[in-house]
Amino acid sequence: MKIICSKSNLLNGVNTVSKAVPSKTTMSILECILIDANKGEIKLTANDMELGIETVIDGEIIEKGIIALDAKIFLEMVRKLPDNDVTIETDATYKATITCEKAKFNIVGKSGEDFSYLPQIERSESIIISQFTLKEIIRQTIFSIADNFTNKILTGELFEINGDVLKVVSSDGLRISLRKIQLKNSYPAKKVIVPGKTLNEVSKILAGDIDKDVNIFFTDKHILFEFDNTTVVSRLIEGEYLKIDNILSADYETKIKLNKKEFLGCIDRSTLLIKEGDKKPIILNILDDMMELKMNSIVGSLDEELDISKMGKDLMIGFDPKFLIDALKVIDDEEIEIKLLNSKAPCFIKDDDENYIYLILPVTFSNV
C-alpha cells in the first residue's frame, strides 16, 4: 500500500476514529486503527465491539492495500509531523513507513484481514436531524445519565420517536432530563436506549453546523449515525427504560418564575462553600415576591435573595446545587418556570410547550 494525504486530513481522520479504540482489551487488534485503501478511497476504522467509527479522508492512492496500526503510537506520530503531505507505505511484512518532509518513521503493523469490521447495518428509512440540533440535544441531556453500571439502562439515553416528534430522556435515578424536538417528517414509532458513551463521542465529532444533517438508522440491536464522511455504529442497550410519563405529569402547589442567569449565579456562588466530597444542600425559601437562598457549611454561610413571581403556597426545600447548576446551564431561556408540590417531592423546570423538562429530587436538610 502507498497513500499520500495532507497531515491535517490524516490527523482529523485519526482523531475521529480513535474515539472508538478501547482503553483496555485482551484483543490487540482492537488497539489498532485500520487503514483501507482498496476501494478507491482512504478509509480509517476503529472498533471496540460496542462502538465503531469509520471515516473517509481525502488523499491519493498510489498503490492499493490495507494495514492495521497501533492507534496510540500512530496518533502521536501524526500529531508531531510537520504540516505537509504525509506518505504512508507498507510492505509484505506489514512494516509501515510514514514520511513527511525530512521526518521518517518505521513501525510494525498488523494484517488488516484480522481486523473486526463494523457490523453491516441495513440502511432503510432514516430519521434526519441537523448536526446542530443533535449536538444540542446531547449537551442538554447527557449530564444526567448514571456514571456507573449498577443499572446499565441508566447509563444510556432513551430515544423515542412518535410520528414527527423525537423525545430524548436521561436519568441517573435522582433527576430526569427530557428534550423534545419536532422532526421534518413523520416516522414509525420507535424506542431505543443509546449508550451515553456513544452520544458523548458523536457530540465530540459533530461539527454542529445548522445546515448539515445527520442520518440516523436503527435496527433491533444497533444505531447508526451517518454525517459528513463519517459513520458511527453502536450497540443499543437492551431492556425497558423508566416509565416517566406519570412522573412528569405530577401536580404542583407552588409555581415560581425568575431570571435564570441570576438564579444560576447565586447557586454557583454557594458552591464556593462546599469542600470536595461534601454534600451540602442549597436551601430555597420561597415567599411571596422573593426567594431566600441559604447555604451553611464548615467553610461558612451564604444568604442571598432573588426577586420572583410566585403562585401558590410558600415552601422551603433543599437541593443538591450541582443538579440545579447542570440543568440551568443548558437552558437558553432568559426566564424560567419552576413547579413544586412540597418539600419531599421533585421540582420541575420546564417551558410552556414542554420542549424541555428537568426533574430534580430534593434532599433533606436541617432547619436553618
N, C-alpha and C positions, 0 to 999 in steps of 0.2 A: 504494500500500500504506500502511496505517496500523495499527500494533500498539501495545499498551501492556502492559508487564510490569514486575515488580519488578527493581531493579538486581541483587539477589542472584541471582535466577533467570537473568537475562541474563548476568551475569558468569560464573556457573558453567558455562553452556552455551558461551559463547565460549572460556573456558579449556579446556574439554573438547575441542572440535573443533580448536582452534588447534594442538594437538599433531600434526595431520596437514598443517599448512601447511609447504611446503618452504622451507628457508633460502635456497636458490638455485634459480632456474628461469628458463628462457627464455620461459615462458608466463605472462604477467602475471595471467591469470585465476586461476591456481593459487595466487597470493598472496592470494587473497580468501577470505572466508567467505560462503557463500550463506545468505541468509535467505529461506525459502519459507513464505509464509502463504496458500497456495492451497487446501489440503485440510482446512480446519477445525482445523489445528494449526500451531504455530510451530516450524519445523524448521530447525536450523542444520547446515551441512555444510562440511567441508573435505576436500580430496583432493589428494595429491601423486602420484597414479597408481600408487603402490606400496602406500600406506596411506591408507585413507579412514575418516573418523569422522563420524557423524551422530547428533544428539541432539535430542530434543523438549523444549521448555520450556513451562511454564505461562504463560499470558498471554491478553489479549483481542485478537481480530482485529476491528478497526473496518472495515477495507477490505482485501480480498484483494490479494496481489501478491507479487513476487519481486524480489530485488536481490542483487548481489554487492558486498561492501565490503572494502576493503583490510584484511587481518587485523590487521596490526601497529598501524595507526592506530586501528582500531575497538576493539581490546582495550584500548589505553591510554586511549582516551576513556571507555570504560565503567568502567574502574578508578577514574578520577578524578571520576566523577559523584557527587552526593550520594546518600545511602542512601534512595532513594524510588523511586516509579514512573517508568519511562522510556518516553517516546513516540518511536517511530521512524516517520517519514512520508516517502514518496518521491513524486516527480513523474515525468512522462513523459520527462524528460531524464536520469533516473537520479540526480538530486540527492537526497541523504538529509538530512533534518533530524532531529537527535537532541536531545530536550528532556528535562530533569529539573529540577524546581523552576525556578530562575531561570537555570540553565545551558542554553545552546543552541549546538549545533554544526551546521555545514553541511559536508558532504563529498560529493564526486562518486563515485558508484558505477559499476558496470558492469551490463550486461544479464545477468540470470540465465539467459537462454536459452543463453549461451555457456559456461556452467559445465560441468565434467566431472563428471557424477553418478557415484555409486558403482555398481560392477557389480552386476547382478541375480544374486543367489545363490539357487539353489533350496533352500528350507528343508525338506528331507526330514528324516530322523531325525537328532537332535542328541544329543551327549553332554551330560549335565548334571552340573555340579560347583558346589560352593558358592563364593561370591566369596572367602571366607577361604582356602579350600584352594588355589584358583588363584593368589591373591596370594602365598601362602606358597611354592608350588612354584616360581614365578618367582624369588622372593627367594633361594631355596636353590639355584638353578642358574645364574642369569643372569650371575654374576660370572666364570664360566669360559668364556664364548664368546670367540672371536677378535675383536679390535677392528680388524682390517684386512681387505683384500679379496684377500690372496694366495690364500686358499682360501675362496670365498664360502660354501660349505656350512657352514664352521665359524663363520660369523657368525650362524648360526641355531641353533635347538634342535630335536632330534628329539622329536616327539610320536608315540608308538607305542601303539596300543590292541590288546589281546588279550583278548577276552571282557570280563570285568569289571575288568580291570587297565589303568591308564594309566601308562606309563613315559615320563619326560621326561629327556632326556640333553643335556648341553652339553659342549663340549671346545674348547680352543684349541691342541691338539696336545701340550701339556706336562702337562695334567691332564684329568680327566674328572669331571663331577658327574652323579649319577643320583638321581632321586627316583621312587618308585613308590607309587601310591595305589590303593585299592580303590574302584571306582565302584559306584553304587547298582544299576545294571543292566548287562546284558551287551550288547556291541555287536560288529558285524562287524570283522574285523581291518583295521587302517589304520595307515599310516606316512606322516607328512608332516614337512617341515622348515619351521619357522616362524621368520621373521626376528627376531633379537634386538631390533631397534628396535621392532617391533610389540609384543612382550611387555613391553618396558620401558614403553611408553605405556599399554598395557592395565593394567599394575600401578599406574600413577600415577592412572588414572581410577577404578579399583575402590575402592569404599568398604571392602570387606573384611568385610562382615557375614557371620557364620556361617550365618544363617537366610535369606540371599538367594542365589539361584542364578545361574549363568551358563550360557546355552545356547551350545554350540559346534557349528557346522556346517562340513562340509568339501566341497569339490569337488576336481577334479584340479589346479586352479591357485590356488584361494583358500581362506582360512579366515575364518570369520565368528564374532565374539563378540557375543552379544546379552544385555544386562543392564540393569536399571532402564529408562530411556528412551533408552538409547544403543546404537548399532550400530557395531562396528569391523570393517572388511573389509580384509584384507591379501592381497597376492600371496604364494604359497609360494615357497620356494627349490627350484629343480629340481635333481635329482641324487640320488645314493646316499650315505646317511650312513655314517660309520665303522662297521665291523663290530666291536662292542665285547664281544660275549658271551664270546669266547675270552679276551680281555684281562682281563675282570673275574672270570674263574673260575681265575686263576693260583694256583699253590701258594704256601705260605709256610713258613718255618722258624722264625720268631720272632713271637710274639703278645704284645702288652702291653695291660694295662688301666690307665687312670689317670684322674684327675679332670680334666675338660675345662676348667673355669674356671682351675685352677692352671696347666695347660699353656698355655692361651691367654695368660694374664697374663705368663708368663715369655717367651714368644716376642714378645709386644708390647713388653716392656721391651728386648729385644735390638735392636729396630729403632731405638731411640734412638741407636745407634752407627753407623747407616748414613746416609751423606750421600746427598742426592738424586742419582739416576743411578747410584750404586754398586750392584753386585750381590754382596752378601756372604751366603754361606750360614750357616744356623744348624746346628751340628753336634750330633747326638743320639748319645750314647754309652750304649748300652743294656746294663746289667749285671743282676745277679740281682734285687734288690729296689729298684733305684734307676736313674734315668736322669740322666746329666750333660748339660746343655745349655751349649754354648760358642759365643761369637761373638767374632771378632777383626777389628778394622778399624783404620784410621789414627786414628780418634777414640778408641778404647780397646778394652776387652775385657769380656766378661761370662762368668761361670762360675756356674751355678746347678744345684741338684739337686732332683729330684722323686721322690717315692715312687711305685713302680709295682708291678703284679703281672705277672710275666713267665713265659711258657712258651717253651722252645726255646733257641736259641743267643744268645750275646752278639753285639752288632752295633754298628758305628759307621757313621753315614750322615748326609749333608748334604742340606738342602732350602732352597729359596727361602722365607724366612719369610713373605712376603706370601701365598704359596699356602696355607700352613698356616693363617694367620690367616683368610683368606677362607672356608675350609671350616669351621673351628671356630666362627666367629661365627654360622653359620646352623644349627648342630646344637643342638637343645634338650636333649639328654640330659645328665645330670649326669656320668655316667661314659662314657668312650668306649673302643673297642677298635681297636687298630691292628695290622695284619698286614704282615709284611715277609719278603722272601726273602733278599736280600743287598744290599750297598751300591750296586749298579748297577741294581737292579730297583725298580719303583714301590712305594710303600706304599699300603695300602688302609685307609681309615677307614670302618667300616660297622657297622650294628646287626645284631642276631641274625637278624631277618627280612629283611634287606637292603632295607628301605624307603628307605634312603639309602646310597649308596656314593660315596666321594670317593677317586679315584686321583690320586696326585701323583708325578711323576717326580723322582728325586733329582738333585742337582748334584754335580760333582766338587769336591774341596777338598784343600788341603794338610794334611798330618798336623799335629795340634795336641798 
